[in-house]
Structure formats: C-alpha cells, structure tokens
Amino acid sequence: MALIEIKRDPSRRELRWFGVMFAVFFAIVGGLVRWKFGVPAASTVIWLTAAGLTLLYYALPPLRRPLYLGSATACLGGFRAYMDCRRCGQLCIALVCG
C-alpha cells in the first residue's frame, strides 16, 4: 500500500468538486502572481487558461476523468521530484501544480 494513493475511479460528485477546486486554485495562483511579483500579464494568462480549461472540463464530460488523473499524477510527481532533489542536495526546479 502506497503512502498516498490516487483514486483511479472517482465518482461524478468528486469530479464536479475537482472542477471547482481547479478553478479556485488557479484563481488564487493568479492572484498571488499579480500581488507578490507584480506581473499582471502573467496572472491574466493564468486566469484565462484556467477559465478555458474549466469551461472545457464542464462542457466535455469525457475529459473530466483524464484531467483529474493527469493533474493528480503531476502534483504528486512534482512533489516527489522536489523532495528527491532536497534529499540529494542538488539544485533543481520542481514543478508545483495547480
């Protein structure tokens, strides 16, 4: 049994909530980019991309499960890469999800 397991067969309700959390997460990321780094163009790109993906997510139900699984896998992979690099003491850039 793994420490963290990805649910491979999420329910319809879980997929709907994932879409909401996806939109809220990228709204916050865009806000932080604008507030902390003062780059309105980058935050606008983040917001528009997230809005487009969220609209696609809800408009095309067959895309929900692959997007859910892909983003969950990417988040865990990015976290693991970050932790491995810290353990090795190497300089590396870890992708942080959204």
N, C-alpha and C positions, 0 to 999 in steps of 0.2 A: 504494500500500500504506500502510495506516494504521500509526501508531506502536504502538498496541495494538488488537488485533482480538479480537472476541468470537466464540467458536466457536459458530456457529449450529446445528450438528447434533451435539451431544455424544453420546457413546456411553452405553450403560446403566451401565457401570462409573463413568464420570465423573459421571453423575447421582447414583449412590449415594454417591460420595465427597462430592459437593456437599452432600447432606443432612447428612452427618456434620459437615462443616466449618461449615455453617449453625448447627447446634446448638451446637457448641463456641464459635463466635464470639459468639453471644448469651449463652452461659453466662459467658463472660469479660466481656462488656459489662455484664451484670447484676451480676457480682461487683465490677467497677470502680465502678459507680454506688453500690453499697452501701458499699464501702470508702472511696472518695475523697469522696463527697458525703454519706454517712450518711443515705441515703433508702431505708429498707428497703421501703417500699410501691412505689416506682418499680422497684426491682430485682425485686421479686416479679412485677409486671406484665410486665416484660421477659421473665423466665424463663417465666411461664405462657403468654405469647403465643408465644414461641419454641417451647415444648414443643408447643403446639397446632398451630402451623404445621408443625413437624417430623412430628408424627403424621399430619397431612393429607397431607404430602409423600409419606410412605411408604405410606399407606393408599390413595391415589388416584394411581396411576402416570401417568394423562394430565395431571396438574397439574405433574409434575416439570419438563418442558421449559419451559413458560411461566414458572414460578417462577425457574428457573435464568436464563433470558434476561432476565427483568424485573429481577432483583436485580443481574445483571452490568451491565446498562444503567444502572440507578440509581446504582451505585457509580461508574462512570466519569463519568456526568453530574454527580454531586455533586463529584467531584474536579476536573472541568473548571471548574465554576462557582466553586469555591474558588480555583483558580489564576487564573481571569479576574479575580476581584474583587481578588486580591492585586496583580495586574499593574496594574489601574486605580487602585489606591489607595483604593477605595471601601470603606465599611463594609458588609459583608453577612454573612449567616449561611449557611454551606454545610451541607447535609445529609451526614452521614457514615454510610455503610452498615454493615451488618450484614446 
